[in-house]
Amino acid sequence: MNNKQKVNKGLRSLLANIEKANTPAEKSELLREYSNSIIHLKPEQIETNPFQPRTEFDPEQLMELARSIKANGLIQPITVRDMGDGHFQIISGERRWRASKMAGISSIPAFVRVANDQEMLEMALVENVQRADLNAIEIAISYQRLMEECQLTHEALSDRVGKDRSTVTNYVRLLKLPPDIQATLKSGRISMGHARALAGIENIARQKQIFQRCIDQHLSVRALENLIKTESQPSVLHKSPKKAGSLNAEIAKLQSGISHSLGTPVQIKRNEQGSGQIVIPFKNDRELNILIEKLIAENT
């Protein structure tokens, strides 16, 4: 009998002792020992998790991981729950399990947990949102599922995932964005910062209009925030009541036209005497040079 077989036999014996435990305290201690032990399973003993929050696995990344596992073995064990009759269900690590099967390895190291369906769902979702390669929408969906299916408040969820309550709220708000904006965020064409700024616009028509300008003009997060702020504020002109309305509309039109031409929010400020300034923000030398080139091109 090899070492892996001895370990597996020892864990089976430990599981039998759990079932025979006389007191809750004794059972709890045995469960803790069992859950911290690693068992080696055949790939065919393992089945997928019906509560898996992640449904898409990149084929190229799977193949790359499979090559690594074939060369070095599976370094990080998966986590499973014991279903009885020698079968186990994945709690976390389905990607590693898939890649291990592709690599053709015959033994997969796994932590074994004892959990009911509700606990399993929560464990899978919490583990899932800790991943570094999830996009913002996938994280938001996992947060939403945790709150809805596990009856967690924003406060309780923030404790579970180790995030500030405001962070949880900001992610969940992304799910209120229209599908086309969500898809753009998911594909990486806009960032979480862009999406958060857009989510703050309550008027859907205006939200989509500004979103399209953001895409067309390749606005940075700061530029987008400035654009939203500028368009949401009343004109800075201070004119007499008789002329203010028409002048404000003209300046707003000019301001919008210049912003569109330069690809960045522009602000026109004037006082009662008619003097003022045009404010064109930039973050670095590169943005300054681009603005200068555009201004020169407009006058040649």
Steps between C-alpha positions, in 0.01 A plus 500: 500500500652836396492821703200647314297186562592509867393865528170431325433200724575711806255768387229244434551375852483858630171556311356184656597632843319829423179308434541314831584812705308508830498876563480814280837615635664170407344509155609860448860419590506199264343707221769766545771235471330344197455837325867590540623170355591437138367195320613378156213426261465359153355756252200273437413506872437875476190671363438866422327741730145594387541827689819597314478879446747487214367351177769594247852357489750633246625200294848645447546576869376151588751346260780715644407389853478137385856517362621644832320228699639230274853630557479592870188331639204677658654720768182655641240241611137540402225503765221241490221366715444130566184376324536143629566181302847624412377803306583864564360830375712806426458800729785697345768421245300386196751665266786306660296178480425553130865575424612194701276276289642658184850435633410135552608480864352212698492656848366840607575639849191639673388651829179334616220700659170387646235750392134513411381663178451845656843497661651367179349779292631765737845341514518478120386859449730644765795305359408612152504874572851472647638406158723757331388423144127570533356802323289754687168365372584143612586634846179705509291195405667293774430774757138519387460122524651496848250761616197344331567128542677509835282779647795728574483876549761732347659523844509122552632446149781752551607299806491171305714623211725736697400813309364837608123531484536784246708271274228235507233762425699643208536158341131412538401834343675392180221248439260792447700614195349420157619172344716672235695694766538184711632313195755775433619483860517120486712513183740750655426790265408714801623467857324462833559874554321587173209272591466645849483852357238398244295314763457830683297645209132435568366606159550197272496699174763741632698209643518331159585828328794568730606135481520528120708817527728320744555219248533724194742742666690239704447703818697423812309444824589852617391653170171309514436613858573859401267473201217366717563768762514779241179397327312457826584848630321823403694743283765705676394820324366782713286720279191707553175301508395644165798364304632214714283225349597555136867567578524194722361283221750642250798453731385149590482418128848642440631315804355171374638556149852572623488202737395273214770637269782461754374175651508631855261700723543876453359771727432861397482753783392864465422780742244779473742718306545233233858402580589148598694189408477166325615214724640190326623241752782252435676245723847472352735615223362243259144634532633858473684420177190336353293811585760730345507294181121515477493875561766560236317276254182702551682817392692367199 
